[in-house]
Structure formats: C-alpha cells, structure tokens
Amino acid sequence: MSVVASFQIEYLQYLDADGRLVRDDLPAFARDVKQLVNLYKEMLLIRVFDTKAIALQRTGKLGTYAPCLGHEAAYLAIGSAMKPEDCFAPSYREYGAQVHRGVKMREILMYWGGDERGNDFQDAPKHDFAWSVPIATQCLHAAGSALAFKVRKEARVAVCTVGDGGSSKADFNSAINVAGAMTLPLVAVIVNNGWAISVPRSAQTGAKT
C-alpha cells in the first residue's frame, strides 16, 4: 500500500510530571523572578478563592459552581500570554485566565449565584465571551471571532479552552476544522487531565495523544 501522509507531533516541555526541570533554556518570563512571584501569588489567590467558593456551594449559599482545583497554572498561563486585544472564549472554570484579564471575583460569585450581571465584566475586555456551560460550544464562538479578525485584517487572536472530554464534541472538531481550512488566528487549548466527566481519555478517543 502507498503512504498517503505521515506526520509527527512536536511538543515543548520544561518540567516533568514531578516538577523537575528538563531543559535549561528557559523562556524570558521564567527568568524574571519578580514576574514568577506575581504569577505564583495569582495562582495562590485563585486556589483560595476556589476553596471558598466550593464551601459556599456545599453549604447551599451558592448555586452550581465549577471548581478549578489543579488547573490554576494552566489557566493563568493562558491569561498571562494573551494581549488585551485578543479574545477569550472560556468554558466554565478558567478563573485564573479571567481574573488575570480583569474579571472580578465578585462577578464570578454573582454569576454562579444566579445573577447574570456577573457576565457584564466591568474591568475585563468587553470582547471576551461570558462563561459557556454547554460543553465545547465556546470553540465555535472563538472560531467566529478569529474569522472576523482575519476578514478585518486585525492583528488579534481568538483563544478558547476545552477539556479532553470536550475535544470529542462535534463543536470542537468543527471549530478546529474551519480554523485549519481558513487558516484562522485561533488558539485552542485542551487542558487534559486524563478524564472527561466519567471516563478516561482512552475510552473516548482513538488518538494516541
């Protein structure tokens, strides 16, 4: 048989699963101790906020709440890498990225408390999207924004986040397909913890990675 296509998937890794350094050529931000300390403080702030919010939800003082325990670094990395003019289309637990971009914690609590005014961010970019509870639909919003940026010839990027479970949804695949077909400025971040809602990644996809 003939080979129609072959490819490799490259990745860049600085820390192993145990937090040990595996490369010496750190990026510029990682050599800036002050910036690292500030990012760590933000991670800690999100961890404390998340703990308090879970306690409020468990005691009936807050409605549905999606915790972000263990995801603080990933989401903060996304927020700190984005420019103000970029567009963020989150799912429902990317508080680190959103707080870094100006969303207030009281707005998060308002939203999960049932007050839609929590989606009217006062200090965050107005072009960022509100929380998306349906799985992976936010990826289509980001792809649409990326198309607008391309049509308008604007130097902006649309960013969406999704879990490994959401990456199995048609919404995600449609967004990725149109972004590839039309070469859109879309960045889709799959925050992979190895599990969807109830099954491991191996049970929901045949992909090797």
Disulfide bonds with the S-S distance in Angstrom:
none
